Amino acid sequence: MPQDNITELKKRVPGGKYALARALAERARQLQNGATPLTAVKVANPLSTAIEEILEGKVTFDFKNEEETKAAIANEAAKLLT
């Protein structure tokens, strides 16, 4: 993958290289499990398709930190119990 693509991907997925890897893996997994590609598929490779989708701005990711996730789960559980 060209260096400009990596730089552009890092701009589109905030949080550094680990968040980028997580975003690409998650979208590739969705595609592999039957999600419809949001871009013209040039190669039948879910990872390549995920990269293209993020580069074209058709997919965005919002990762919550661990504390926000725990708080959201606790709030949902409290709603269900009342």
N, C-alpha and C positions, 0 to 999 in steps of 0.2 A: 504494500500500500504506500503510495507516495506520501512524503512528509507533510505536504500541504493538506491532505485529507485528514491526517491525524490532528493537525493544528485546528482545522475547522471543526472536527468532531469534538475536540476538547472545549471549544467555544460553545457548542450547542448543548453539551451535557455538563452542567456545572458540577463541581465536586472532585475534580482531578481524575487521574488515570484509572483508579479503582472504580469510581462511579461510572466512567465510560465503559469499562469492561463489563460491569454489571448490567448496564443499559443494553449493550450489544448482545450479551448473552440472553437477557430476558426477552428481547424482541426476536432474536433468532429462535428461541424456544417456542414462542408464540407462533411464529411462521411454520416451524416444524410440526406443531400440533394442529395445523390447519387454518390459521389466521390468514385472511386475504391480504396479499401484498398491496401496499399503498403506492407503489411505483412500478414502472415497467420493469419486468424481470429480465435481466440480461443473462444471468447465470442462475441455474437452478440450485443455488447454494443459499440457505437461509441467512448465514452470516453476511454474505455479500449484499443480499437484499436489505438486511437490517442497516448496514453501513450506508447504502444509498438512500434509504428512507430518512435516516437521521441527517445526512448531508443536505437533502432536499427540504428539510424542515417539516416533514410530514408526520414525524413522530417526536414527541417530547417526553421527558421523564422528570418526575418530581420525587426525589427520594427524601423521606423524612428521617431525621436522626432517631436513634434508638429510644430516647426519652419521649419524643413526640409520638412515636408508634405505641409505646406502652400506655401513654396517657389516652390515646384514641381508643385503644382496646378496652381500657378500664371504663371509659365513658360509655362505650357501646354495651359493655356487660352490665353496667349500672342501669341503663335504659331498659334492657331486657328483663332485669329482675324487678323492676317497679311496675 
